[in-house]
Amino acid sequence: MQQEKRYSQLAEHELRQEIATLQEKARKAEQLGMVNEYAVLERKVQMARAYLSDPEAFKPGEIYEIEGAPGEYFKIDYLNGVFAWGYRTKGDGKEEALPISMLKLLK
C-alpha cells in the first residue's frame, strides 16, 4: 500500500489536482447534507491552497482580512511555513495559527 504524500511534498500540478478532487467531494457532501464532512473537506482545500501561496507575500505586523469571514481581521505576529501566527483583531487576544491561504490583504 502506497503511503500518501504530505501537501508539502506535492508538486504544483499535484496540489491543483488534489484541490479539484477535494472541492468535488465537498460539493457532494454539501448536496447530501453532510455538514461536518463538508467542513473538513473545505479545511483541507484551504491547507492545500496554502502550499500554492507565497509566504514571502505575508508580512508580520500587517493586518489581513480572513477569507470567508467578512469583517474579521487577523494581525500576523510571525510566519512558520505556510501558517501565519497571530491574533484576530476583535478576538479574545489568544494566539492562533491560520493557513496563509485564508488571508487577504486589505486594499
C-alpha positions in Angstrom: 0.0 0.0 0.0 1.4 3.4 -1.0 1.6 6.0 1.7 0.1 9.3 0.8 2.4 12.3 0.4 2.1 15.4 2.5 1.0 18.6 0.8 4.5 20.0 1.3 5.8 17.1 -0.9 3.5 17.6 -3.8 4.3 19.5 -7.0 2.1 22.4 -8.0 0.1 20.4 -10.6 -0.5 17.7 -8.0 -1.7 20.3 -5.5 -4.1 21.7 -8.0 -5.4 18.2 -8.8 -5.9 17.5 -5.1 -7.8 20.8 -4.6 -10.1 19.9 -7.5 -10.7 16.4 -6.1 -11.4 17.8 -2.6 -13.8 20.5 -4.0 -15.8 17.9 -5.8 -16.0 15.7 -2.7 -17.1 18.8 -0.7 -19.7 19.7 -3.3 -21.2 16.2 -3.0 -21.0 16.3 0.8 -22.9 19.6 0.8 -25.6 18.2 -1.5 -26.0 15.2 0.8 -26.3 17.5 3.8 -23.2 16.1 5.4 -22.2 19.4 7.2 -19.3 18.0 9.2 -17.8 16.2 6.2 -18.2 19.4 4.1 -16.4 21.5 6.7 -13.4 19.0 6.9 -13.0 19.0 3.2 -13.2 22.7 2.9 -10.4 23.0 5.5 -8.3 20.5 3.5 -8.8 22.7 0.5 -7.5 25.7 2.4 -4.5 23.8 3.6 -3.6 22.6 0.0 -4.1 26.2 -1.2 -1.7 27.4 1.4 1.1 25.4 -0.2 0.4 27.2 -3.5 0.7 30.6 -1.8 3.9 32.5 -1.4 4.8 33.0 2.3 7.0 36.0 1.3 3.9 37.9 0.4 2.7 38.0 4.0 4.4 40.3 6.5 4.5 40.2 10.3 2.8 43.3 11.8 0.3 43.6 8.8 -3.4 43.1 9.2 -5.3 40.9 6.7 -9.0 40.1 6.2 -9.9 36.5 6.9 -11.3 34.9 3.8 -14.9 33.6 4.3 -15.3 35.7 7.4 -16.3 39.2 6.2 -15.4 41.9 8.8 -12.9 39.7 10.7 -9.3 40.6 10.6 -6.0 38.9 11.6 -2.7 40.5 12.6 0.3 38.4 11.9 3.0 38.2 14.6 5.2 35.7 12.7 5.1 33.1 10.0 6.0 29.4 10.3 5.9 27.6 7.0 2.5 28.2 5.4 0.9 29.2 8.8 0.5 32.8 10.0 0.6 33.1 13.8 -1.1 36.0 15.4 -4.5 37.0 16.6 -7.9 38.2 15.5 -8.2 41.9 16.0 -11.7 41.6 17.5 -11.0 38.3 19.2 -10.1 37.3 22.7 -6.4 38.0 22.2 -5.4 34.4 22.1 -2.7 33.5 19.7 -3.7 31.2 16.8 -2.4 30.0 13.5 -4.2 30.3 10.2 -3.1 28.9 6.8 -1.9 31.8 4.7 -4.4 30.9 2.0 -7.2 32.2 4.4 -5.7 35.7 4.5 -6.5 38.6 2.1 -4.5 41.8 2.0 -6.6 44.9 2.9 -6.9 47.3 0.0 
